[in-house]
Amino acid sequence: MHKLKKLILFAIFVVSFAPSAVAGDLALTIVYDNNPYNQKLETRWGFSCLVEGLEKTILFDVGGEGSVLLRNMQELKIDPKTIDIIVLSHIHYDHVGGLSDFLKKNSDVTVYVPASFPQSVKNKVKDADARLVEVHNSRRILKNVYSSGELGGWIKEQSLVLKTSDGLVVITGCAHPGVVNIVKKAKEMLKDNVYLVLGGFHLCWMNTWQIKGIVKGVKKQGVKKVAPCHCSGDLARESFKKAYGKDFILLGVGKKITMKDAF
């Protein structure tokens, strides 16, 4: 009986002090983007990011053209059937257009969409016999994986937030609500600092003065590393690179970030 009690106490200790973070083999792969990286892949306006190393595999956004998404996945040796969850950031075609073609390859997925999505898109998910989850407020998706919930005004958008032992990883689709606001929301949600923010920052139409203000705002929030792509624009990417130096990660379609690269 005494030995059993010791074992129970040890188990409680292990659970209590185990790191509340995603696995060390976390990997983020850019499957669809308008910035080149792997010359064997097609570049096209839009965004999609594969998240591996969790208890389930997530595809964040599906690009604009399903044929491009699936060809890039094939070239990267990513089997659509290995994906368990799709998270769609916002309604713009370059982030949701590949959904129907993907669901033809794998409908055994759970699709998280902002609640404000039109019924036509929700019906696509239901008609394919995939599971639909409508997101309004911030919520847990998996252990250490969260949706920011719908943010913004005219364009509602959700971001993906991963809790790691180094801090939070925030993945944005276009950051229409503002990348600084998204970072603030992630910090407020999980009471932790942001280690890496990755994805579209929606700065390609801004001038130098405006971009400098955003860079300053991101740095003020204590973000350790940045990896802007998609709609961020060359000027913004250069500005972040100048401000972050070695902590700037250059992204393009086919780029894979692993723990050893960024953490």
N, C-alpha and C positions, 0 to 999 in steps of 0.2 A: 504493500500500500504506500509506503514511504517512497519507494522508487517510482511508482506511478505519479505521485504528487510532484516529484522532481521533474519528471518528463513533461508534465502539463505546464509547470512553471517555465521550463526551458522553451517550450513551444510558444508560450505567450510572449516571452522575451524576444524570440526571433521575429515574430509577427510585428511586435511593437517597434523594433528598431531596424527592420528591413527598410531600405530606401524606397520612399514613395515616388518612384520615377520609372519611366519607360526603360525597356531593356537596353543593354549596352550595344546591341547590334542594330539600333535604330538607323534606318537608311531612308533618305528622301531622294527620289529620282524625278527629274523634270521630263515628263512624257510628251508634252505639247507646249510649244512656246514659239514666239516670233523672233527669238534671238538664237543664232546658230551656236552649236557646240560640237555635237557629233555629226560629222559631215554625211554620214549614212542615213540620217533622219531628215524628215521634211520639217521645215520651219513654216509656220502658218500663224496668223494673228489669233491669239487665244492662249489658254493656259490649262494645264493638268499636271498634278503632282501625285506620285505614288508614295505612300507612307508604309514602310515595312518594319518589322522588328517588334511589333506590338502583339497582343493576343489575337488580333485580327488585322487583316490587311485593308488599307483604306485608299481609295482613289478620290482625291480632292479635285473637283471639276473635271470635265470631260472634253474640253476644247470645243471648237466650232464644227469641225467636220469629222464624222465618225470614221470615215475611210482613212484619214490621216492618223487619227488616234490609234486605230487598230494596226495600221502598218508600222507605226513607230513602236507600238507594244511588241509586235512580232519581231522586229529588228532587235529590240532590247531583251528578247526572250522572256517577256512577261505574258503569262497565260491569263486571259481574262477570268477564267474560272477560279483562279487563286484569290480573286478580290472578293471581300466579304461585305464591304461598306462603301457606298458612294456618298460624298458630301458635296452638295452644290452650293457655291457661294452666293450667286445672285443670278437674275433672270437673263442677263445679256447672252446673246446667241454664242459668242465665242467662248463661253464657259459651260453651256448646256447643250449645244448643238449635236454633240456626239452621243447623247444619251440613248437614243433609239437604237443606233447601230450596236452600241455596247450591250444593251439589254438583249439583243438577238443572240449574242454570244454567251451571255451569262445573266439570267434573270433571278438567280438565287442570291440576291443581295438585298441589303437594307439601304434605302435611299433617304438621306436627310436633306430636306429642302426648307428654305424659309417659308413660313406660313403664308406670306403675301404672294407666293407664286400663283400664276393663273391656274385655274382648274384643268386646263388643257394639258399642262405639263404633269400635274399630279395624276391625271388619267393615264398618261403614257406609262407611268410607273405601275399603276394598278392593273392596266390592261396587259402588261407583260408578266403579271403575277409576281412582281417584286414587292417587297415590303416598303411602305411609305411612312416616314416620320416627318411631321410638320413641326418646324422649330420657330418659336416666337422668342421666348426668353433664353438666357444662357442655360446650358444643360450638359450633363455628363453623357458621353457617348460610350466610352469604355473606361477601364481603370486608367487614370492619368491622361485621358483624352476628353476634350470638352469642345462644345460649340460656344462661340461668343454670344450666340443669340442674334436676332435681327438688330442691326445697328443702322443708323442713317435715317434720312428723311425720305426724299423722293425715290431714291434707289435703296431698297433694303438689302443688306448684305450680312452674311455670317462668315466668320473666320474660324479656323481650326486652331486649337491651343493644346499643346502637348506639355505635360509636366515632366521634366527630367531632373536628374541630380545636379545639373549645372544651372538650372533655371528654366524658364518657359521658352518653348519654341512656338512662334506664331506664324501660321501660313495664311496669306491673304490672297483673294482672287484678284480684285482690282482696287481694294481699299477705298471705295467710294465714300465711306463715312470718314475718311482721313486716317492715314497710317498712325499718326500720333494718338488719335482717339481710340483706335483699336488696341494699341499697346497699353494705354491707360486702362481700358476695359479688362484686358487680360490680367494685368497686375491687381486690379481691384477684385476680380473674380477669385483668384487663387492665392492672393497674398504672397506673391513671389515676384522676383525681378525677371525681365525678359532677356534671355540669353541670345536668341536669334530670331529675327523677323525676316520672312522670305516670301516672295511672290510679287504680284503686281502692286505698285504703289500709286498708280494713276497720276503721274507727274509729267507725262510726255507733252502736255499742252501748257506747262507752266514756264515762266521765264526764270532767269538766273536768280533774281532777288527772291522770288517766291520759293524756289527750290532750296535756297540757303536757309530760309526760315524753317522748312520742313526738316532738313538735316539737323539743324540746331535743336529742334523740338524732339527728334528721335534720340539724339545724344543726351539731352536733358533728362529723358526718361530712363537713362541708364542702360539702354540696349547695348549689349556687348558686341554682337556681330550682325551684319546686314547682308542680304542677298536679294536685291531688287531685280526683277525681270519683267516680262510681258509689257504692260503699259507704263512702266516706269520712265522709259526714254533714256537716250544716250547721255543727255546733259545731266540728268539726275544720277545716273549710274556713275558718271565721272565725278560728280560732286560727293557722293557717298564714298567712293574709292579714295578720294583725296582726304576726306575727314576721318575715315576708318582704317586706312592703310592695310596692314596684314589681316585685319578683322573684317575686310570686305571680301565677299565671295562672289566671283563672277559666274553667273548662271546662263544657261542656254539649254535648248532641247537635247536631252540625253545626259546632262550633267547629273552625277549622283553624289550626294553628300552623305558621308558616314560619320560615325562618332569620332574617328581618328582625324577626319578632315576639319570638323567644326567644333569639337568638344574637347 
